[in-house]
Structures are given as C-alpha cells and as structure tokens.
Amino acid sequence: MTSAPLSWPDAAGPVIRGDLTVAIAYVTPAGGAVVTSVSPLGLGNREAGRIGFTT
C-alpha cells in the first residue's frame, strides 16, 4: 500500500472501473516482483488517485 496518489492514462479508466480480472504487482526489497490477480476491480477515483478492488 502506498500513501502517494496514483495516476493512469485516460485509456486505462474503463479497465480500472470495469469488471475485468486484472493483475497487481509490487516490487520486493530484493528487486523481484510479486503478481496477484484480483477481480473485479471496478473501484477507481482518478481525481483522488485511488484504486480499490475486491477479491
């Protein structure tokens, strides 16, 4: 989790607010990445820079 606001391009908005299965990744301290699928996404507030999801 980050306290910094996120930003994304206009074309990503429908995907973020849609009912698609997406993957979220984060970088580990060792420089690797952990990828987890989440679905549905559907929760995005571009003005606030926030994205939420249910699993």
PyMOL Python script that loads the backbone (N, CA, C, O; Angstrom):
from pymol import cmd

cmd.read_pdbstr("""\
ATOM      1  N   MET A   1       0.848  -1.169   0.000  1.00  0.00           N
ATOM      2  CA  MET A   1       0.000   0.000   0.000  1.00  0.00           C
ATOM      3  C   MET A   1       0.889   1.224   0.000  1.00  0.00           C
ATOM      4  O   MET A   1       1.963   1.239   0.601  1.00  0.00           O
ATOM      5  N   THR A   2       0.420   2.247  -0.685  1.00  0.00           N
ATOM      6  CA  THR A   2       1.160   3.490  -0.731  1.00  0.00           C
ATOM      7  C   THR A   2       0.258   4.644  -0.359  1.00  0.00           C
ATOM      8  O   THR A   2      -0.945   4.604  -0.617  1.00  0.00           O
ATOM      9  N   SER A   3       0.821   5.663   0.239  1.00  0.00           N
ATOM     10  CA  SER A   3       0.032   6.849   0.556  1.00  0.00           C
ATOM     11  C   SER A   3       0.120   7.872  -0.570  1.00  0.00           C
ATOM     12  O   SER A   3      -0.612   8.862  -0.572  1.00  0.00           O
ATOM     13  N   ALA A   4       1.016   7.633  -1.529  1.00  0.00           N
ATOM     14  CA  ALA A   4       1.151   8.546  -2.663  1.00  0.00           C
ATOM     15  C   ALA A   4       0.015   8.310  -3.650  1.00  0.00           C
ATOM     16  O   ALA A   4      -0.313   7.160  -3.944  1.00  0.00           O
ATOM     17  N   PRO A   5      -0.593   9.381  -4.169  1.00  0.00           N
ATOM     18  CA  PRO A   5      -1.648   9.201  -5.172  1.00  0.00           C
ATOM     19  C   PRO A   5      -1.112   8.523  -6.428  1.00  0.00           C
ATOM     20  O   PRO A   5       0.047   8.712  -6.796  1.00  0.00           O
ATOM     21  N   LEU A   6      -1.956   7.736  -7.079  1.00  0.00           N
ATOM     22  CA  LEU A   6      -1.603   7.059  -8.317  1.00  0.00           C
ATOM     23  C   LEU A   6      -2.100   7.878  -9.494  1.00  0.00           C
ATOM     24  O   LEU A   6      -2.996   8.710  -9.347  1.00  0.00           O
ATOM     25  N   SER A   7      -1.520   7.641 -10.655  1.00  0.00           N
ATOM     26  CA  SER A   7      -2.037   8.265 -11.873  1.00  0.00           C
ATOM     27  C   SER A   7      -2.057   7.210 -12.963  1.00  0.00           C
ATOM     28  O   SER A   7      -1.263   6.269 -12.944  1.00  0.00           O
ATOM     29  N   TRP A   8      -2.966   7.372 -13.912  1.00  0.00           N
ATOM     30  CA  TRP A   8      -3.077   6.433 -15.023  1.00  0.00           C
ATOM     31  C   TRP A   8      -3.613   7.171 -16.241  1.00  0.00           C
ATOM     32  O   TRP A   8      -4.287   8.192 -16.107  1.00  0.00           O
ATOM     33  N   PRO A   9      -3.315   6.654 -17.431  1.00  0.00           N
ATOM     34  CA  PRO A   9      -3.769   7.313 -18.655  1.00  0.00           C
ATOM     35  C   PRO A   9      -5.285   7.178 -18.844  1.00  0.00           C
ATOM     36  O   PRO A   9      -5.918   6.300 -18.257  1.00  0.00           O
ATOM     37  N   ASP A  10      -5.856   8.064 -19.674  1.00  0.00           N
ATOM     38  CA  ASP A  10      -7.294   8.040 -19.944  1.00  0.00           C
ATOM     39  C   ASP A  10      -7.773   6.669 -20.403  1.00  0.00           C
ATOM     40  O   ASP A  10      -8.840   6.219 -19.987  1.00  0.00           O
ATOM     41  N   ALA A  11      -7.005   6.003 -21.251  1.00  0.00           N
ATOM     42  CA  ALA A  11      -7.408   4.710 -21.807  1.00  0.00           C
ATOM     43  C   ALA A  11      -7.537   3.632 -20.731  1.00  0.00           C
ATOM     44  O   ALA A  11      -8.249   2.649 -20.941  1.00  0.00           O
ATOM     45  N   ALA A  12      -6.876   3.786 -19.595  1.00  0.00           N
ATOM     46  CA  ALA A  12      -6.945   2.781 -18.531  1.00  0.00           C
ATOM     47  C   ALA A  12      -8.198   2.916 -17.678  1.00  0.00           C
ATOM     48  O   ALA A  12      -8.555   1.978 -16.966  1.00  0.00           O
ATOM     49  N   GLY A  13      -8.877   4.065 -17.732  1.00  0.00           N
ATOM     50  CA  GLY A  13     -10.054   4.301 -16.903  1.00  0.00           C
ATOM     51  C   GLY A  13     -11.143   3.247 -17.039  1.00  0.00           C
ATOM     52  O   GLY A  13     -11.605   2.723 -16.026  1.00  0.00           O
ATOM     53  N   PRO A  14     -11.577   2.912 -18.273  1.00  0.00           N
ATOM     54  CA  PRO A  14     -12.616   1.897 -18.408  1.00  0.00           C
ATOM     55  C   PRO A  14     -12.189   0.523 -17.879  1.00  0.00           C
ATOM     56  O   PRO A  14     -13.024  -0.231 -17.380  1.00  0.00           O
ATOM     57  N   VAL A  15     -10.932   0.203 -17.980  1.00  0.00           N
ATOM     58  CA  VAL A  15     -10.440  -1.076 -17.462  1.00  0.00           C
ATOM     59  C   VAL A  15     -10.475  -1.070 -15.939  1.00  0.00           C
ATOM     60  O   VAL A  15     -10.903  -2.045 -15.320  1.00  0.00           O
ATOM     61  N   ILE A  16     -10.031   0.009 -15.344  1.00  0.00           N
ATOM     62  CA  ILE A  16     -10.000   0.104 -13.884  1.00  0.00           C
ATOM     63  C   ILE A  16     -11.407   0.050 -13.305  1.00  0.00           C
ATOM     64  O   ILE A  16     -11.623  -0.576 -12.267  1.00  0.00           O
ATOM     65  N   ARG A  17     -12.370   0.698 -13.965  1.00  0.00           N
ATOM     66  CA  ARG A  17     -13.736   0.717 -13.465  1.00  0.00           C
ATOM     67  C   ARG A  17     -14.581  -0.445 -13.969  1.00  0.00           C
ATOM     68  O   ARG A  17     -15.758  -0.537 -13.621  1.00  0.00           O
ATOM     69  N   GLY A  18     -14.018  -1.324 -14.770  1.00  0.00           N
ATOM     70  CA  GLY A  18     -14.769  -2.437 -15.340  1.00  0.00           C
ATOM     71  C   GLY A  18     -14.768  -3.662 -14.455  1.00  0.00           C
ATOM     72  O   GLY A  18     -14.253  -3.643 -13.336  1.00  0.00           O
ATOM     73  N   ASP A  19     -15.350  -4.725 -14.970  1.00  0.00           N
ATOM     74  CA  ASP A  19     -15.436  -5.990 -14.240  1.00  0.00           C
ATOM     75  C   ASP A  19     -14.421  -6.996 -14.762  1.00  0.00           C
ATOM     76  O   ASP A  19     -14.717  -8.187 -14.847  1.00  0.00           O
ATOM     77  N   LEU A  20     -13.256  -6.540 -15.105  1.00  0.00           N
ATOM     78  CA  LEU A  20     -12.230  -7.405 -15.674  1.00  0.00           C
ATOM     79  C   LEU A  20     -11.331  -7.968 -14.586  1.00  0.00           C
ATOM     80  O   LEU A  20     -11.171  -7.368 -13.523  1.00  0.00           O
ATOM     81  N   THR A  21     -10.754  -9.112 -14.860  1.00  0.00           N
ATOM     82  CA  THR A  21      -9.716  -9.644 -13.985  1.00  0.00           C
ATOM     83  C   THR A  21      -8.421  -8.948 -14.356  1.00  0.00           C
ATOM     84  O   THR A  21      -8.044  -8.904 -15.527  1.00  0.00           O
ATOM     85  N   VAL A  22      -7.759  -8.418 -13.383  1.00  0.00           N
ATOM     86  CA  VAL A  22      -6.502  -7.716 -13.614  1.00  0.00           C
ATOM     87  C   VAL A  22      -5.443  -8.268 -12.668  1.00  0.00           C
ATOM     88  O   VAL A  22      -5.748  -9.013 -11.737  1.00  0.00           O
ATOM     89  N   ALA A  23      -4.223  -7.896 -12.918  1.00  0.00           N
ATOM     90  CA  ALA A  23      -3.116  -8.286 -12.038  1.00  0.00           C
ATOM     91  C   ALA A  23      -2.511  -7.036 -11.424  1.00  0.00           C
ATOM     92  O   ALA A  23      -2.374  -6.003 -12.079  1.00  0.00           O
ATOM     93  N   ILE A  24      -2.160  -7.151 -10.177  1.00  0.00           N
ATOM     94  CA  ILE A  24      -1.475  -6.071  -9.471  1.00  0.00           C
ATOM     95  C   ILE A  24      -0.134  -6.634  -9.024  1.00  0.00           C
ATOM     96  O   ILE A  24      -0.051  -7.763  -8.540  1.00  0.00           O
ATOM     97  N   ALA A  25       0.905  -5.841  -9.192  1.00  0.00           N
ATOM     98  CA  ALA A  25       2.246  -6.294  -8.827  1.00  0.00           C
ATOM     99  C   ALA A  25       2.904  -5.283  -7.899  1.00  0.00           C
ATOM    100  O   ALA A  25       2.599  -4.091  -7.932  1.00  0.00           O
ATOM    101  N   TYR A  26       3.796  -5.779  -7.087  1.00  0.00           N
ATOM    102  CA  TYR A  26       4.626  -4.884  -6.284  1.00  0.00           C
ATOM    103  C   TYR A  26       6.056  -5.394  -6.301  1.00  0.00           C
ATOM    104  O   TYR A  26       6.311  -6.585  -6.480  1.00  0.00           O
ATOM    105  N   VAL A  27       6.977  -4.470  -6.111  1.00  0.00           N
ATOM    106  CA  VAL A  27       8.401  -4.802  -6.130  1.00  0.00           C
ATOM    107  C   VAL A  27       8.832  -5.178  -4.726  1.00  0.00           C
ATOM    108  O   VAL A  27       8.513  -4.481  -3.762  1.00  0.00           O
ATOM    109  N   THR A  28       9.559  -6.282  -4.612  1.00  0.00           N
ATOM    110  CA  THR A  28      10.053  -6.738  -3.310  1.00  0.00           C
ATOM    111  C   THR A  28      11.356  -6.005  -2.971  1.00  0.00           C
ATOM    112  O   THR A  28      11.988  -5.433  -3.859  1.00  0.00           O
ATOM    113  N   PRO A  29      11.760  -6.016  -1.706  1.00  0.00           N
ATOM    114  CA  PRO A  29      13.024  -5.381  -1.325  1.00  0.00           C
ATOM    115  C   PRO A  29      14.230  -5.964  -2.079  1.00  0.00           C
ATOM    116  O   PRO A  29      15.232  -5.274  -2.270  1.00  0.00           O
ATOM    117  N   ALA A  30      14.135  -7.224  -2.504  1.00  0.00           N
ATOM    118  CA  ALA A  30      15.244  -7.849  -3.234  1.00  0.00           C
ATOM    119  C   ALA A  30      15.238  -7.507  -4.721  1.00  0.00           C
ATOM    120  O   ALA A  30      16.117  -7.948  -5.461  1.00  0.00           O
ATOM    121  N   GLY A  31      14.241  -6.713  -5.169  1.00  0.00           N
ATOM    122  CA  GLY A  31      14.190  -6.315  -6.562  1.00  0.00           C
ATOM    123  C   GLY A  31      13.337  -7.197  -7.444  1.00  0.00           C
ATOM    124  O   GLY A  31      13.248  -6.962  -8.649  1.00  0.00           O
ATOM    125  N   GLY A  32      12.708  -8.206  -6.873  1.00  0.00           N
ATOM    126  CA  GLY A  32      11.799  -9.061  -7.640  1.00  0.00           C
ATOM    127  C   GLY A  32      10.414  -8.448  -7.675  1.00  0.00           C
ATOM    128  O   GLY A  32      10.213  -7.331  -7.199  1.00  0.00           O
ATOM    129  N   ALA A  33       9.472  -9.161  -8.229  1.00  0.00           N
ATOM    130  CA  ALA A  33       8.093  -8.685  -8.278  1.00  0.00           C
ATOM    131  C   ALA A  33       7.153  -9.816  -7.888  1.00  0.00           C
ATOM    132  O   ALA A  33       7.387 -10.981  -8.211  1.00  0.00           O
ATOM    133  N   VAL A  34       6.097  -9.452  -7.194  1.00  0.00           N
ATOM    134  CA  VAL A  34       5.044 -10.390  -6.839  1.00  0.00           C
ATOM    135  C   VAL A  34       3.790  -9.931  -7.561  1.00  0.00           C
ATOM    136  O   VAL A  34       3.376  -8.781  -7.420  1.00  0.00           O
ATOM    137  N   VAL A  35       3.183 -10.825  -8.336  1.00  0.00           N
ATOM    138  CA  VAL A  35       1.991 -10.501  -9.114  1.00  0.00           C
ATOM    139  C   VAL A  35       0.811 -11.294  -8.559  1.00  0.00           C
ATOM    140  O   VAL A  35       0.907 -12.503  -8.347  1.00  0.00           O
ATOM    141  N   THR A  36      -0.292 -10.607  -8.329  1.00  0.00           N
ATOM    142  CA  THR A  36      -1.503 -11.227  -7.809  1.00  0.00           C
ATOM    143  C   THR A  36      -2.679 -10.812  -8.685  1.00  0.00           C
ATOM    144  O   THR A  36      -2.816  -9.637  -9.027  1.00  0.00           O
ATOM    145  N   SER A  37      -3.519 -11.762  -9.047  1.00  0.00           N
ATOM    146  CA  SER A  37      -4.710 -11.394  -9.813  1.00  0.00           C
ATOM    147  C   SER A  37      -5.817 -10.982  -8.852  1.00  0.00           C
ATOM    148  O   SER A  37      -5.965 -11.550  -7.769  1.00  0.00           O
ATOM    149  N   VAL A  38      -6.581  -9.998  -9.262  1.00  0.00           N
ATOM    150  CA  VAL A  38      -7.707  -9.515  -8.471  1.00  0.00           C
ATOM    151  C   VAL A  38      -8.902  -9.336  -9.399  1.00  0.00           C
ATOM    152  O   VAL A  38      -8.744  -9.002 -10.573  1.00  0.00           O
ATOM    153  N   SER A  39     -10.100  -9.562  -8.860  1.00  0.00           N
ATOM    154  CA  SER A  39     -11.293  -9.409  -9.674  1.00  0.00           C
ATOM    155  C   SER A  39     -12.493  -9.310  -8.753  1.00  0.00           C
ATOM    156  O   SER A  39     -12.497  -9.993  -7.729  1.00  0.00           O
ATOM    157  N   PRO A  40     -13.484  -8.533  -9.030  1.00  0.00           N
ATOM    158  CA  PRO A  40     -13.483  -7.493 -10.026  1.00  0.00           C
ATOM    159  C   PRO A  40     -12.792  -6.252  -9.487  1.00  0.00           C
ATOM    160  O   PRO A  40     -12.681  -6.070  -8.274  1.00  0.00           O
ATOM    161  N   LEU A  41     -12.345  -5.431 -10.356  1.00  0.00           N
ATOM    162  CA  LEU A  41     -11.689  -4.185  -9.959  1.00  0.00           C
ATOM    163  C   LEU A  41     -12.790  -3.169  -9.683  1.00  0.00           C
ATOM    164  O   LEU A  41     -13.287  -3.095  -8.559  1.00  0.00           O
ATOM    165  N   GLY A  42     -13.170  -2.408 -10.656  1.00  0.00           N
ATOM    166  CA  GLY A  42     -14.361  -1.581 -10.572  1.00  0.00           C
ATOM    167  C   GLY A  42     -14.345  -0.387  -9.648  1.00  0.00           C
ATOM    168  O   GLY A  42     -15.319   0.366  -9.634  1.00  0.00           O
ATOM    169  N   LEU A  43     -13.308  -0.172  -8.882  1.00  0.00           N
ATOM    170  CA  LEU A  43     -13.282   0.952  -7.958  1.00  0.00           C
ATOM    171  C   LEU A  43     -12.103   1.852  -8.293  1.00  0.00           C
ATOM    172  O   LEU A  43     -10.958   1.507  -8.000  1.00  0.00           O
ATOM    173  N   GLY A  44     -12.365   2.983  -8.895  1.00  0.00           N
ATOM    174  CA  GLY A  44     -11.283   3.888  -9.238  1.00  0.00           C
ATOM    175  C   GLY A  44     -11.728   5.324  -9.141  1.00  0.00           C
ATOM    176  O   GLY A  44     -12.782   5.681  -9.668  1.00  0.00           O
ATOM    177  N   ASN A  45     -10.954   6.153  -8.482  1.00  0.00           N
ATOM    178  CA  ASN A  45     -11.221   7.580  -8.368  1.00  0.00           C
ATOM    179  C   ASN A  45      -9.986   8.303  -8.866  1.00  0.00           C
ATOM    180  O   ASN A  45      -9.041   8.533  -8.111  1.00  0.00           O
ATOM    181  N   ARG A  46      -9.997   8.661 -10.146  1.00  0.00           N
ATOM    182  CA  ARG A  46      -8.817   9.262 -10.751  1.00  0.00           C
ATOM    183  C   ARG A  46      -8.463  10.595 -10.103  1.00  0.00           C
ATOM    184  O   ARG A  46      -7.283  10.887  -9.905  1.00  0.00           O
ATOM    185  N   GLU A  47      -9.462  11.408  -9.769  1.00  0.00           N
ATOM    186  CA  GLU A  47      -9.190  12.714  -9.166  1.00  0.00           C
ATOM    187  C   GLU A  47      -8.460  12.585  -7.827  1.00  0.00           C
ATOM    188  O   GLU A  47      -7.593  13.394  -7.499  1.00  0.00           O
ATOM    189  N   ALA A  48      -8.825  11.559  -7.063  1.00  0.00           N
ATOM    190  CA  ALA A  48      -8.178  11.328  -5.766  1.00  0.00           C
ATOM    191  C   ALA A  48      -6.928  10.466  -5.894  1.00  0.00           C
ATOM    192  O   ALA A  48      -6.150  10.363  -4.945  1.00  0.00           O
ATOM    193  N   GLY A  49      -6.721   9.834  -7.080  1.00  0.00           N
ATOM    194  CA  GLY A  49      -5.557   8.973  -7.265  1.00  0.00           C
ATOM    195  C   GLY A  49      -5.657   7.682  -6.487  1.00  0.00           C
ATOM    196  O   GLY A  49      -4.655   7.184  -5.974  1.00  0.00           O
ATOM    197  N   ARG A  50      -6.866   7.131  -6.393  1.00  0.00           N
ATOM    198  CA  ARG A  50      -7.088   5.910  -5.601  1.00  0.00           C
ATOM    199  C   ARG A  50      -7.700   4.805  -6.449  1.00  0.00           C
ATOM    200  O   ARG A  50      -8.533   5.069  -7.317  1.00  0.00           O
ATOM    201  N   ILE A  51      -7.287   3.565  -6.198  1.00  0.00           N
ATOM    202  CA  ILE A  51      -7.850   2.382  -6.827  1.00  0.00           C
ATOM    203  C   ILE A  51      -8.148   1.371  -5.724  1.00  0.00           C
ATOM    204  O   ILE A  51      -7.356   1.193  -4.798  1.00  0.00           O
ATOM    205  N   GLY A  52      -9.301   0.712  -5.834  1.00  0.00           N
ATOM    206  CA  GLY A  52      -9.652  -0.327  -4.868  1.00  0.00           C
ATOM    207  C   GLY A  52     -10.116  -1.563  -5.610  1.00  0.00           C
ATOM    208  O   GLY A  52     -10.435  -1.495  -6.797  1.00  0.00           O
ATOM    209  N   PHE A  53     -10.154  -2.675  -4.931  1.00  0.00           N
ATOM    210  CA  PHE A  53     -10.617  -3.908  -5.554  1.00  0.00           C
ATOM    211  C   PHE A  53     -11.108  -4.868  -4.494  1.00  0.00           C
ATOM    212  O   PHE A  53     -10.761  -4.763  -3.317  1.00  0.00           O
ATOM    213  N   THR A  54     -11.930  -5.813  -4.944  1.00  0.00           N
ATOM    214  CA  THR A  54     -12.374  -6.888  -4.076  1.00  0.00           C
ATOM    215  C   THR A  54     -11.758  -8.169  -4.591  1.00  0.00           C
ATOM    216  O   THR A  54     -11.411  -8.264  -5.768  1.00  0.00           O
ATOM    217  N   THR A  55     -11.622  -9.140  -3.735  1.00  0.00           N
ATOM    218  CA  THR A  55     -11.051 -10.421  -4.173  1.00  0.00           C
ATOM    219  C   THR A  55     -12.032 -11.527  -3.906  1.00  0.00           C
ATOM    220  O   THR A  55     -11.749 -12.688  -4.201  1.00  0.00           O
TER     221      THR A  55
END
""", "prot")
cmd.dss("prot")
cmd.show_as("cartoon", "prot")
cmd.util.cbc("prot")
cmd.orient("prot")
